[in-house]
């Protein structure tokens, strides 16, 4: 079963998920992952054990296309169930995100569903704690509850080196130049851990003040408020906020739809928008460009994102100053 050829129109606030299940003593637990992260779904492969495997759920690795070596994770075992072992309908879901290929062994795959992000519920605190923050959304399909998994969190827990990072690779003269800068940015992400990391590391250097929202709808409501405020007070929108960073996968409204709305608004469109997501690949990059995103970044490197935000905001300020100068003339 190859990745779906259906390409959703950019910015429609829709997603497609692959529903799969894992068996536990006769009970089927149902989960879903975004089709955009799925390379293909195949039969179980012969696996070679890897040395010093960090977690029993990591079963080893197998040879995929073009000699690519792909690690295999037993999803049932990671979720606390008995390992998938010789089940007739078991499948391997090969994924790509953060420019890394990873495979997940599951008891079976049902089908692909097309959904609106408005039908995805955010997980409560209890579910977040019980799932070790590996569940990012809940949907109801044909009277079943399906949990959408955060594959980045799964891989990050099993292999810490794959987790989001903030490596200081900037040149000394660049860091010195930034000391006089200060910007207010809006960051939109449904992951609590990523929001905390971004706030801590972005505000550490004193360059940014970070305002945070947990999904695109909350962010849009906030942007409408400050847009109206700027109009009522006769001020430019950039006096309140200078840039936006958004994830793609979020309940209620995704990042692509949020970006599309921003860039179609006559006042908000001047704000630079960076999309920061594990799903960035060639296809998704084109979608980001279609909705008007100024930059796209694949997790996990935060330093590149920080540097690019400074650059984009600086370029935006120069453009606005140029426009204002011509208006005065």
Phi, psi and omega in degrees: 000109181275168179301142181304143177269357179285119178256115180293140177298138184296135172081014181273359181065032178246161173213162172241137179237147169266121177269130176227171180220158172234140183270142175214101179054046177087351180260136178258119174264130188254136182223165179218150174225153182294130180302329182299342179263355186265125175276310176192166177240123188228175176285159177305141184251160173288125188248139174256128180295143179257148180289148174054048177290131189286336189215143181297341179288341177277107188275342182139213182213159177220163180275124180255209182294147176054029179075009179293132179265122186241127176288148181244129179246127175282105185295325178298316181292322178298322183279001176096009178263176174294149181300150171289120187217104175066022180285137189301321185261009184298147182222162174245123178261113180269126184237162171223122172206154188054029180063025180233138177266132178219143180243146182234126178272126181229164182289330180182163179238133179271285183194179176260136178240143172257129185227163167264143178298340178292340179269359179266122179269143176287140179290143177285173182299319181298314180295322178300315181293316183293329183264006183057039178063024179269355178254126182250351180193162179228131176229157178248118182237116177049049178068015174250146172267126182240127181264125177275127187265144174268094184296329178298320179294322179298308182294321180298325178288322182282329181222092185305332181293344179270356182286165181298140186227167176221084184271126181277095181246009182289152177286152184301319182293327177292318180295323179294319180296326184286346185299333181269002183263148171207125183229150172255124180235155175257126176246131184237116181200137180275354179273118180298318183295320180290321177300316180296319181293316180298314180300312183299312187278328178287325182273350182299318183277355179078008181278323187241145159254127187251119171263134188236142174228152189266351176200169184296326181294314177300320180295317180296318178301318179295316181295324176296322179297312182286333174297314179295323179295318180296321179292317181295325182266358178067032181244159177285144182302330182287354173282346181253324183207145185244347181191166184223136172240129180222143170284171175264304187280110178208144176298155174074305176212128181274174185290329179293317178294322177298313180298318179300317180296318180298313186284346176266355180269131186295336181261315185286340188298339181284348180283126177293136181240124174250128176264125187239102189211151176287347186271359185297116171220189185300316181293314181292327178299321177295321178295321178299318178294323181298323180272004173093013180299140181277339179199154176228136180227135173273134173298152022246012188275109180278333182297316178299320179296316179300312180298319181292323178297318177300316181295314183294318180295320177299316178296322179295319179297320179296320180294316180296318179298321179294317179297315180298322180297315181293326178294322179294317178295000000 
